Each structure stands twice: as C-alpha cells, then as structure tokens.
Amino acid sequence: MEGVVDAASSTVVVDRPTGLLANGSDFAVVTVTALRKADGSRLSGRSVSLTVEGEGAFVLESALVTDITGVAQAHVTSTVPGVKTVKASVKDDTGQRVLLDATATVNFADVNTVRLLAFRSALPDGVAGEPLKLLVVEVRNGAGEVVTDSTAEVTLSLGSGGIVFPEGLLTVATVNGVAVFPDVVLKKAGGGYHFIANAPGFEPVASTVFKVAPGAVTALGYDRFLETATAGVAQDLEVTLEDAFSNPVTTYTGTVKLTSTDAAATLPSHAFTATDAGRFKFQGITFRTAGFQFLTVEDSAGDFSFEQPVDVAAAAPSQLVFTQQPASPVSVRASLGDVKVAVRDAFGNPVPVTGLAVKLALVGGTFAQGIPTHTTEEGVATFTGISIDDEGTYQLQASADGLQDATSANLTLSDTQAPAAAADFSATAVSSASIRLDWKAPGDDGILGTAARYELRYATSVITDATFDSATPVTGVGAPQTASTAEAFTVTGLTAATTYHFALKAFDGADNASALASASATTTNPCEGYVCTPPASQCAEDGTSLEVYSSVCVVQDGAPTCVDGGMELQACPGADAVCYAGACTTAPHPGAGELVISEVMHSPSVGTTEYLELTNTTSHLLDAHGMTVTLVNGTGSETSFTVVHNPTLLVPPGGRTVLAQDANYTRNGGVPASTSYGLDVFMDSTGSITLKQGTVTVDSLTYTSAFPQETGRAMSLASSIIGTKGSARAWYWCDSTGSLSGGGQGTPGQANDDCGLNVEKPLNWCAIQYPKTFPAGNGAYPAEISTTDSYDIYSQFYSRDVTLRNTLGNDFYPFIEAQLGYGTDPTNPAGWTWKAADFNAGFNSPGSNNDEMKAVLQIPTAGTYSYGFRYRFTDAGAPWVYCDQNGKTVPPEGTYGSVTVVETPLTNPVDIKNSASPLESY
C-alpha cells in the first residue's frame, strides 16, 4: 500500500520564533498542517509526533492528532537558552510515520540577560479628559525583576478604540527602569481601549483593556437650532447631553427641565435613565409671548444650565385692543387726542400687520366726524382729531373684518368749556352819535359750535371783569351766529366827541361765559380820520417846479365829502433839478457817449423835414437843452445851432429826442420833433454831425457816400449797434423802413430795426493766422525767443453778419471779444495766460469774408509753450471758442502754435517784432 502523507508540502510553523525566555514556562505554539499527496487536501485524525533538538527543550503535550482542518498544535518550552529545532512526523495509512521536510526553530533567551517591557498593573477605567491612572511601564528581566539601571525611552500608542488620539506626554525615559505617564488623556469616551508600549530594542507589549467614561455635562447638542417659533405652535427638540469633548453623557440619570423667560410658555421636563444614553426628544415646547425669549435647559439639581435665544413670532391676527384711549371726563367738541387700536393674536401679542382697515364707532352716539376708518401701520391704527359734540357716557368700539371687536372703558363727555372770546372785536365811529361794532362769532365750546347769547355793555372808562355788570347794557343784539361768522351791531344815541369802551361776553347753554372782548372808539366830526386823496401832482411850466394839490373834507348831509383845496408850487431841489412825469428828479446835461446819433434824415423828400434823432444810452434822465450841434456838408462848409427848448429838453433813459428843421407836426411830414433848429440850417447827403455840451464832445458821426443815400428815407443805425463804436461804420446803417405821414420813410422817436443783422453765434470759424508756429518768416519769427522779446501774432475769424458786411477789411463788430493765450499744457488752454487782442487796424483784404485780430506775444518765463486764440460774444454767459493752426478746436484737442522761450540777458531796449498784417505770408 502506498502512503498518502505529502512530506514535502505539509508545514511546521511556530508563532514566536524569537523572544522567548528559557525559564521552562515561556513557550511557543507549534502548528503542524498535514496535507495529502494527491490533491493537497488536509488530513484529519492523523497522529503527529514532535521532537525538539537542543539542550533543555521539550514538548509539553504527549500526544497530538490533527483536527478536521488537518491541523495539530503543541507548546514548546526550554530551560536552557539557545536555538531549538522542532521536527514533526505524521502517521501514514501504511502505519509508518512520515518525517515532514519542514522544520521550525525557536530561539530561547537567557532569563538573566533578556530585557522585557511590561505594564506594572492592569489599567483601570478612565474618564474623558482626565489623566489616566496607573499608567506605568517597567523594564524587566526574564525573571520578572525590574532592571533598575535601564534608561530606555518608552513610547505609548493607542492599540484600539478607533481613530482616537491620546494627548499628553507619550514618550518617557525610564528612571530606575520605570516609565511613569502621569498626564495621558483620552477625550473620546468608549470601550475596548488598550495601550501598546514600545522602546528601541524591545518587543512591544500591550496593556489590559479598559474603558473611558464620558465626563460631566458641559454642553448640549440639538437635532436642530430652535431659533424661531410661532406663538401657540408646539415644537419638538431632541437634546443630547455632552461633556466638554462632545461625548454623549450616557451615564447621566438626573432630571432635566426646560424653563423660559416666557412665563406663559408650556415646557416639558424629563428624568433621564440609562436607556436614554444622554439623549431625549422634548415634545410640546410651546411659546405664547412674542419677541425675543430665552429657553433654558437645566439640571433640576443645579449641576448645569444652558440658555439659548428664541425669536417668537406672533400668531395670526385674532383680536383688536385699545392701547391708547381718552380718560374721562372730556369736554364736548374737544379733541379726544390720539386713539390707538392694536392688532393682537390669540395670546395678546402685537401683530405688525399693515394695511388692515379698522373702523372706530361710538357706542351710544356718533363722532362729529362720523365713523372714521384708518388702516394699520405696523399693527396699529391711530385715530386723531376725533371729537363728540354731545354730553353723555359712551364707549369706543373698534372693529375689523375677521377679528374680535374691542370695546373701551366708559368715556364721559361734559360741557365745561366756555365759548371763546369774540374774535376781531373792533369799534368804528360812524357818526357823532353812533359807533359800529364788528366781530366774528365764537363757538359754543371755544370756537366750535354756536353760542347761546351775547351780553354787550359800554362805559366811558375801561371795562373789566369786575366792572362789567355795572356798565350800561345794550339791547337789541341778535343771537350768536355759527362760529367765525362776521357779525356787526351799531350802538346809537351816543354823545359826540366822546370815547366809549365796549365789552362783549358770549354764553353757552350751560351758562359758561367767555372772556371779555373789548374795543373802544370816539364819536367825533365825521371828517376826522377821513382821508381825502388829492389830485396827482403836476410839473409846472418852468420845468423845475412841482404843482402839489390838496383835498379837504367837508360835511355834507351828515356825511364826509372831499373837495379840492389849493395848490402849492414846490421848487425841485438840488443841482440839475427838474420836474418830470409829475415828480422832482435830476437831469444832468449829457456827457461823452451818453446821447448818441441814431437816425438821420439828411435828404428828405418834398413835404418832409430834415431831422436828427438822438438816443439816451444811460439809465438816467438827460437834459439836452443848450447842447450845440455842428453840421459839416460834403464841401466842408460848417453851420452850427444850439438846442433850445426852454426850460429843459428831457430825454428819458433809453429814450429818444428828435431835432428837426421844422418841428410843426402838421407841416413837417409827420415827424414828432421836440424842437426846431431852423429852416436856414441844412444837412448834406455826406458830411459830419457833432454834438457838444460845452467843451465836451457828446457824439460825432462822419458819413460818406458809403452810408445810405436814398432821398426821402432816413438813414437808420442798427438798433443793436446804438451806443457802440460800430455807429461810425457805414455797414451798420441802413435805409429806414418806417413810414411817415408826409410820404417819407423813417422812425423818428421810435425804436430802430436792426438793419437785417442776423449774427451767427457762436463763432463760425477762427484760426491762428500768422505765424502759425515758430519759427516762421525767414527769421522774423525765430525758433527761440527771449523772455524780453515781443511779437505780433495774428488771427482771423468768420461769422455771418459779424465779418461779412465789410469785405475790404474788418467789420469792427463791437460785441466780439478776442484773446491771445499761451501755456505749457496744450490740452487745457482754459488754464493758460490770456491777454486781450484787438482788430488789426492795418488789415486790408479786398473780397475777404474774414476779419483779423492782433495781439502781442511776450512770455517772461523760459520754457516751451503752446499759443492760440479764443473768441466769444459779449453776451452774458457766452462760451469761449478756441482756435488753433487749423481752425476751431475743442479742448483737449488742438494743434496750437509752439514757441520756445529762453533766458537772454537784457542788453538792448525791448524790440517789438511787429508789422502790418502780413497777408503776403498767409
């Protein structure tokens, strides 16, 4: 028979090949696994024999048999140190023992030289967060004795308990062979904990298993945050009692109660048992008071207490309540003050609803205002200005759809308020025997309602409350009217020229009396105090005096009547005094430019007179009497006349006066002239006119054939040019379009038209004309100039009816302003230094539509500069238009001229580089 034991594949292993002590008690477990040759399956029920080679070694078991898994185990120990070899044989089916190829070795150490780690004792259970007790590791020899000379460094690590990290000193050097760990802490409560002790050169050793219990309750865990609640709605809250390290305090068996700052809240309590394991769901937590409340979870014995805020919202609106109401008694018709009605829920909490319509009714009566309705704002409806007209006892009742009504406490109304004193009580003497009294009716209560009766009394001395009853009563006074109604009564039978004092009292139905209303008046002559308006004053014929008239009062049929009185002639005072328009004033003679020539009829048609219109350019009156007018005709012949208009020839501000050959309107062709200068004085179609006041030239005009020449039509100065230097330019004059009754055309004494002027604003075009930049002109304008040099710079500009009327040169339009400027920042010309430019007198460019300005450029500081021109019309607020080399530009854009200025010692007089307009260079 062939054997079945597979000697080659069967195994022999030991669990501790090293680290055993040769003390006869320490052992290694030998495991023999018997396998079948054919298929490697396990052989059960087989007898196994073990032998150990080596001195002092032996097997503790005498007989071995493999179990159902083909495994047999035995224990090997030794009393002599050294390496021992374990061999095994298995009994085969043939009855023979088969020696297995596999062997195992065990190294037993000398008990006197081996060093081992050992925990001094079993570890007791601990508490989370508290140092573990009896945690001591010793270095021992094989006999279990402490090796006192050992200084091994022992490290502890946790061998169980999940992902938990001990805290404290975990590595300690042994002292006299002992390592003490006094402050090791575990914060995670649980069971099955044990420590592993390690040291270099030592086998690790495990402690006994221990548990860590949770600490005292120091915190709470919740299944949700109870931050908000609604009044009357029950809440559930699961509470977990936790120690300082978030361990559920499963050992807690006390009673926990819930309390709150809400005294009306319903709050449960619970006695914890071991089965609760520190966790319980409190049910039926119900708040009833809205607002921020505090919920307290506390131990009934006072061991812990925790507080959290809860924002409790009001429940749905349920009822109305009065939060402000008037206190009794209240006077009738008096304002009840602010009445406030609030919306509340079923628990009396304010509900901040807005827009709810609340009606206020009066139980037992009505308000003077009916049944007012107001909407709530933030849960409150406020009623103001309501009142009750009748005495009695009432209640206020508030209502709103879907809510419980509110009824106030009793409100008592009484008439304790007297009428007001009659307002605007006044006395006016009507005649020598009667005085009219006027007043406004008071109310029954103050100024409300209608009073019941009046008492009117008078005396010749002041009436007081103390003397009222002794004064003379007046009969016939009617009953009071509605409050504020105007009332009047005339007291008759009085003595003339006597002062009477009147006092009026008003009484209501409860006989409450008003304060006195007092007034006084004196019966006199009807004309006393009667004002007569005299006729308006007039200027006397002398022109310097004022005729002042009077009016006096006379009594006719018992009534005052005004009749004309006398006239007083008053001389107007002061230098240049005159009388004008019924009042004294001053009218100086005109100064230079104050009275100017504005229209000239130098060549009238038959039937029309020559005339000269002058316009006052000032804001004050002028006297043209005595002014000399000199006329020079086209051949140079001169004639003069003096303006004579005794005593004065007054010209109002902005007004006009007309001097004519013939001032007779009926024969001069319809010219409204102020004075005549005589039929022997003639103007020519060309010539000059000069106005002088003494030695002062007031105005002068030289007119040539370029001026309007049409016979029968006055030449008229454009209205906008009057009073400016432009009046000297023919192109601002035109043939008048006005019509005169004699067939001529003119507007003497009337406003001129503007001669078709249609000025284009703002300026249409402008540019630097010359030099556009430095250098230029073959050295005339060098690349660098000195700080003391000056150069003429030219600019041309164009705009309709500003530069187009004179095509031979400048128009000299008087309402345009130009400036030359320079600066270092070409993007901000507004910040440059600017100086005035003026029309270039030498500009002559036939056929040109442009005008030309000129200014002197002189820059006192070295540097590189940009330069250019700017223009604006003189109208208030008119904008500047900036000009560069190419034309108009809008900053920050612009290609301006450029010049470099250098410091140069001043050795010669300043030489201004200028010339006539260099058109040939343009």
Secondary structure, 3 states (H helix, E strand, C coil): CCCCECCCCCEEEECCCCCEECCCCCCEEEEEECEECCCCCECCCCEEEEEEECCCEEECCCCEECCCCCEEEEEEEECCCEEEEEEEEEECCCCCEEEEEEEEEEEEECCCCCCEEEECCCCCCEECCCECCCCEEEEECCCCCECCCCCCEEEEEECCCCCCCCECCCEEECECCEEECCCCECCCCEEEECEEEECCCCCCEECCCEEEECCCCCEEEECCCCCEEECCCCEEEEEEEECCCCCECCCCCCEEEEEECCCCCECCEEECCHHHCCEEEEEEEECCCCEEEEEEEEECCCCCEEEEEEEEECCCCCEEEEEECCCCCEECCCCCCCEEEEEECCCCCECCCCCCEEEEEEECCCECCECCEEECECCEEEECCCCCCCCEEEEEEEECCCCECEECCCEEEECCCCECCCEEEEEEECCCCCEEEEEECCCCEECECCCCEEEEEEECCCCCCCCHHHCEECCCCCCCCCCCCEEEEEECCCCCCCEEEEEEEEECCCCCECCCEEEEEECCCCCCCCCCCCCCCEECCCCCEEEEEEEEEEEECCEEEEEEEEEEEEECCCCCEEEECCEEEECCCCCCCCEEEEEEECCCCCCCCCEEEEEECCCCCEECCCCEEEEECCCCCEEEEECCCCCCCEECCCCEEEEECCCCCCCCCCCCCCEECCCCCCCCCCEEEEEEECCEEEEEEEECCCCCCCCCECEEECHHHCCCHHHHCHHHEEECCCCCCCCCECCCCCCCCCCCCCCCCCCCEEEEEECCCCCECCCCECCEEECCCEEEEEEEEECCCCCCCCCCCCCCCCCEEEEEEEECCCCCHHHCEEEEEEECCCCCCCCCCCEEEEEEECCCCCEEEEEEEEEEECCCCCCCEEECCCCEECCCCCCCEEEEEECCCCCCCCCEECCCCCHHHC
